[in-house]
Amino acid sequence: MTDPILFNAVRNYTEGTKTVLDVGCGNKDYSKVSTSVVTVDAWPKVSPDVLVNLEEENLPFENNSFDCVLLLDFIEHVDKDRGVELIRQAQEITRGRVYLLTPLWWDSNESHTKNPRCWAYGNKWNLHKSLWTRDDFSDWVEIGFTTRDGEYYFGYWEKQHGKNTIHKNKR
């Protein structure tokens, strides 16, 4: 279940946004932040609007298609090089901002995929494959977020003010 403080922060930041793309939507918690949200995921069980394996395929949208793109708790589920490419694609797809949330600590996430009481039970795409740092987002505006599990990078990149770059630091 999504942390209510995080949900409210995302809703507040996306307020007034007409079109939102939720990449790696999972259980669709963030599909309620706007009246027009398109969900994308690789797992058919969550019934996304667009079913696509982003480990192998690109985001199937034209440039400037959405006012906002959400990459919340997503990029750690793909290899780092692939994550960098998907962030670049999100920056092209948005007319405005890309919001991103990722843990700043390593955890394989197996406890969720192996727990029959968790919505992600059996979801092979829910395993973590990369670790990100603050340095990876030096061109972004950091908002920050912490839970009992640890600290997350939560921030945004804005099209009119930012560059289409992300720094790749493999530590």
N, C-alpha and C positions, 0 to 999 in steps of 0.2 A: 504494500500500500504506500502511496506517495505521502511524504511528509506534508501536513497541511500548511506549514509555514512556507515551504518551497512552492507548493501549488499557488498560494496566494501571491507570492512574489512574482511568479511567472504570469499569473493572471493580471497583476497590476502593470507589469512591464509590457504586456501585449495588449493592454486596454486600448480600444480604438482601432486595433489592427483588423483589417477586413479579411484577409486571407492568410492562413497559417498552414505550414507544412510541418507535420510531426514525424520526423525520421526515426525509425526504430521505436515505434509507438508502444510496443509491448501491450500492457493491459489497457491502454488508451486513457490513462488518467488525465493527460493533458488535452484530450480532445474536447474538454469542456471549457477551455480558456477563451474560446471565441465561437461565434455562431458558424464560422466557415473554416473548419479544420479538415485537411486531407491527411490521412494516416498512411504510413508506409512501414512495412515490416516483412521479414522473411518467413515468419511462422504463420502458416494458415490458420492455426487454432485461435489466433486473436482477431481473425477476420478484418485485416486492414483494408483500407480503400484500394491501396496498390500493394500487391504482393510481389516483392522483388528481393533477390538475394544480393545484398549490397557488397558482400565479400567478392562477388564475381561480376556484378552488373553495375552500371551507373545509375544515378538518379534520373528517371525518365521524364524530365520536365525541361521546358524552354527557359532560357535566361529571363530574369525579372518576372517570373510567374507568380511569386508570392510576396506579400508584404513582410512576412516574417518566417524564418525557418528555425525549428527547434531540434537541437541535437542533445537531448537531455538523457543522460545515463546511457549513451549509445556508443561513442567512439572507442571506448575500452573493449568493446565486443568484436572489433576487427583489428587486424594487424596494423601497426603504426603507419607504415607507408600507405596502406589503403585508407586509413583514417585521415591522413593529410590530404589525400586526393578527394575524399568525400566532403571534407570541410571546404576545399576549394570549389567543388561543385555547388555546395550550399551557398557560398558567397556569390556565385554567378546567378543562382536561381532566385535569390531574394532581391526585392526592390529596396529593402530597408535593413533589417537586422537579422543576424544569426545568433541565437542564444545557445550556449553550450554548458553542460554540467558533466563532470567526470571526477571520479574519486582520485585523490592524490596519494593513495596507498595501494599496495598490491593485494589482491584477493582473487582467487580463481573463479569465485561465484558458484562453485559446485554445490554449496549448501542450498541454494535456491533451486537449481535444476534437478537435484536429487531428492527434494522434499515434496512428497505427494500433497501436502497442504498448501503449497505455494502455487500461484497462478502460472509460474514459469516451469513447473515440473515437466521434465522431458524435453525442454527446449534447448537443443544443441547450440543455437545461436545466442543463448544467454550467457555462455561462458566468457570470461574475460581473456583477451589476447594481447592487450597492450597496456602500458602504464604511461601516463602523461604527467607533465610538470607545469608549473606556472610559466616557466621560461618558454614553453611551447606556444604561449598565447601573449607574447609581449606586445603585440599590436592591438590587443583587445582591451576592453574596459572590464576590470574585475569587480564583481559584486560580492563573491564569497558566500560560502554556505558550509555549515558544520552540523553533523548529526552525532548521535552517540557512537556510531561506527567510525567516525573520523571526519577529516576535512576534505571538502570538494573544491575543485575549481568550478566556479559559476561566474559566467561573464558573457559579454556580447561583443560582436564585431558589427560595425555599422558601415554600410556601403558608401555613403557619401563622404565619410570621414576616414575610412580605413583603406588599406591596400589589400589586394587579393593575395595575402601571404600568410603563411603560418610557419613558424620555426620548428624544425625537427631536431630534438635533442634526445638521443638514446642514451639514457643513463642506467 
